[in-house]
Amino acid sequence: MQRGNTVLIIDAKYYNHTTQVHFDKHTLHSNNLYQIFTYVKSKLSIGEEDNTVSGMLLYAKTEEEIQPDNVYQMHGSQISVKTLDLNLPFVEIAAQMDRIVESHFTGVIKAD
């Protein structure tokens, strides 16, 4: 997605368990973070230097108690992780997505 010179790359994921447990601590699948980070850096490397490029991992909501909702800065790039509840009527799913995207485009910070 792009608004002006702000680009958002979204990678949608579904797992039965959105997080993994390591030493009794819930963490994201690190491979997913590295994958979206690679997409962002690839976009920047093909002539998008004038744009602010960021990435988002979008997970389908599960029955788990913990649902990802984080923003990371990885080597100057913003990577966010959001959850979308797909058990709602389509109009509500679309509204969730609109809120997620709008909050991203109004809150993105360009890295120096």
C-alpha positions as CSV (number, residue, x, y, z in Angstrom):
1,M,0.0,0.0,0.0
2,Q,1.2,3.5,-0.6
3,R,0.0,7.0,0.4
4,G,2.2,9.8,-0.9
5,N,5.8,8.8,-0.2
6,T,4.8,6.3,2.6
7,V,4.8,2.6,1.6
8,L,3.5,-0.2,3.8
9,I,4.2,-3.8,2.9
10,I,1.8,-6.2,4.6
11,D,2.5,-9.9,5.0
12,A,-0.5,-11.8,6.3
13,K,0.1,-15.0,8.4
14,Y,-2.0,-17.7,10.0
15,Y,-0.9,-20.1,12.7
16,N,-2.8,-22.1,15.2
17,H,-0.5,-20.5,17.7
18,T,0.5,-17.0,16.8
19,T,3.3,-16.9,19.3
20,Q,5.9,-19.5,20.2
21,V,6.9,-20.3,23.8
22,H,10.6,-20.3,24.7
23,F,11.7,-20.5,28.3
24,D,8.1,-19.8,29.4
25,K,8.0,-16.6,27.4
26,H,5.8,-16.0,24.4
27,T,7.6,-14.6,21.4
28,L,6.9,-14.0,17.7
29,H,8.1,-16.4,15.1
30,S,11.5,-14.6,14.4
31,N,11.6,-16.0,10.8
32,N,8.4,-13.9,10.1
33,L,10.1,-10.7,11.4
34,Y,13.2,-11.3,9.3
35,Q,11.1,-12.1,6.2
36,I,9.1,-8.8,6.4
37,F,12.3,-6.9,7.2
38,T,13.8,-8.4,4.0
39,Y,10.8,-7.2,2.0
40,V,11.2,-3.7,3.3
41,K,14.9,-3.5,2.7
42,S,14.4,-5.0,-0.8
43,K,11.9,-2.3,-1.6
44,L,14.3,0.4,-0.4
45,S,17.1,-1.1,-2.5
46,I,15.3,-0.8,-5.8
47,G,15.1,2.9,-5.9
48,E,12.6,3.8,-3.2
49,E,15.1,5.8,-1.0
50,D,12.8,8.9,-1.1
51,N,10.0,6.9,0.4
52,T,9.4,5.8,3.9
53,V,9.0,2.0,3.6
54,S,7.8,0.0,6.5
55,G,6.4,-3.5,7.0
56,M,3.5,-5.1,8.9
57,L,3.0,-8.7,9.9
58,L,-0.8,-9.2,10.0
59,Y,-1.9,-12.3,12.0
60,A,-5.3,-13.9,12.1
61,K,-6.6,-13.8,15.7
62,T,-6.5,-17.1,17.5
63,E,-8.0,-18.4,20.8
64,E,-4.8,-17.7,22.6
65,E,-4.7,-15.2,25.5
66,I,-1.9,-13.2,24.0
67,Q,-2.5,-11.5,20.7
68,P,0.4,-9.6,19.0
69,D,0.2,-5.8,18.8
70,N,3.7,-4.4,18.7
71,V,5.9,-1.9,16.8
72,Y,9.6,-2.5,16.3
73,Q,12.4,-0.5,14.8
74,M,14.8,-2.8,12.9
75,H,17.9,-1.1,11.5
76,G,15.9,2.1,10.8
77,S,12.8,0.5,9.5
78,Q,9.4,0.3,11.3
79,I,8.0,-3.2,11.5
80,S,4.6,-3.6,13.1
81,V,2.7,-6.7,14.2
82,K,-1.1,-6.6,14.3
83,T,-3.9,-9.1,14.8
84,L,-7.1,-9.2,12.7
85,D,-10.3,-11.0,14.0
86,L,-11.6,-13.0,11.1
87,N,-14.6,-14.4,13.1
88,L,-16.5,-11.2,12.6
89,P,-18.9,-10.2,9.7
90,F,-17.0,-9.1,6.6
91,V,-18.0,-5.4,7.1
92,E,-16.4,-5.5,10.6
93,I,-13.3,-7.2,9.3
94,A,-12.9,-4.5,6.7
95,A,-13.4,-1.8,9.4
96,Q,-10.6,-3.4,11.5
97,M,-8.3,-3.4,8.5
98,D,-9.1,0.2,7.7
99,R,-8.3,1.2,11.3
100,I,-5.0,-0.7,11.3
101,V,-3.9,0.8,8.0
102,E,-5.1,4.3,8.9
103,S,-3.3,4.2,12.2
104,H,-0.2,3.1,10.5
105,F,-0.2,5.9,7.9
106,T,-1.0,8.6,10.4
107,G,1.6,7.3,12.9
108,V,4.6,6.2,10.8
109,I,7.9,7.8,11.8
110,K,10.5,8.3,9.1
111,A,13.9,7.0,10.3
112,D,16.9,9.2,9.8
